Each structure stands twice: as C-alpha cells, then as structure tokens.
Amino acid sequence: MESSSEQREEIDDKRFQLVGVPSSSVEEIWPRVEHLIKKGLEHGRGELDATDVLKFLIERVMQLWVVMDMLENKPVMAGCTEIVNYPRKKVCRAVVLGGDSIVEWMKHVEGIEEWAKSRGCDHMDAFVRKGLAKKMAKIDYKQEYVVLGKDL
C-alpha cells in the first residue's frame, strides 16, 4: 500500500506537466507566458527582450517550454532553448527560464533534456545566475564556465 507522501508525490507529478509548444501555437499561448519570460530576462544583461524572444520563437530559432499547473490551468514556468551546432558538438542551450514554482518546474528539466537528445544534442548549457546554479546542481548541472562582463 502506498504511503500518503507517495500518493501526494504521484498527484503532484500529474499536476505539473511540461509542454513543448509548437511554433505554430506560440502566439496563442504568448499572452499567458510573457510575464514569466520577462521574469527570467530580468536576470540577464539586456541581450534580449520579450519581443526578441517572441520573434525567435515564431521563426523557430528558439523553442518554448512551459510547465503547466494542470489543477489551476496556469503556466508556472516558461523557458526557451536554442540548439547550437558547433563543429564537433551539438548543444541545447537554455536561453531564458522564468517561473514561480522552481521546485515543481525543475523536476521537468529532464523532459527538455530528452527532447534535446532526440534532436542529436549531446550536451545541455544553461546560462544562469548564482542562485539558480546552486539549485540546478541538485539535478546534476555543474559549473563549467564563469562568464564575466563589463559594460562599455
């Protein structure tokens, strides 16, 4: 017999679901996820704004991922990836991640990784702030580079 914590975990696993949004549906869902993308972009250095991200999604340069709270019928995370083809490696890069329930959506990163593998990628990159880097260490992401920047 399952314990109540196992039953709760199973319910939570069904409650939050990762959705890869087809480029043809991006404009339809955009009003529901734009605030989450903006939340993620706040931690960048101004390389992109939400309008740029939408353009890249429509043009299929980037892919949109959403973790939905199925009980509330609302997105709790939105993120974008892009595939980078290097001469000797194909990498799926998480460009922006923004959300409300990090504990819930981090469980779904594996779904993005599986998608990346199915597209021939052999590595994942994620450019994130220190706080998120510590949390992602729990799902086996390791610091590989340190990026320093200076406005000119």
HELIX and SHEET records of a PDB file:
HELIX    1   1 SER A    4  ARG A   15  1                                  12    
HELIX    2   2 SER A   23  SER A   25  5                                   3    
HELIX    3   3 VAL A   26  LEU A   41  1                                  16    
HELIX    4   4 ALA A   50  ILE A   58  1                                   9    
HELIX    5   5 ILE A  102  MET A  106  1                                   5    
HELIX    6   6 VAL A  109  SER A  118  1                                  10    
HELIX    7   7 LYS A  130  MET A  136  1                                   7    
HELIX    8   8 ALA A  137  ILE A  139  5                                   3    
SHEET    1   A 5 PHE A  16  VAL A  21  0                                        
SHEET    2   A 5 GLN A  63  ASP A  69 -1                                        
SHEET    3   A 5 LYS A  74  TYR A  86 -1                                        
SHEET    4   A 5 LYS A  89  GLY A  99 -1                                        
SHEET    5   A 5 HIS A 123  ALA A 126  1                                        
END                                                                             
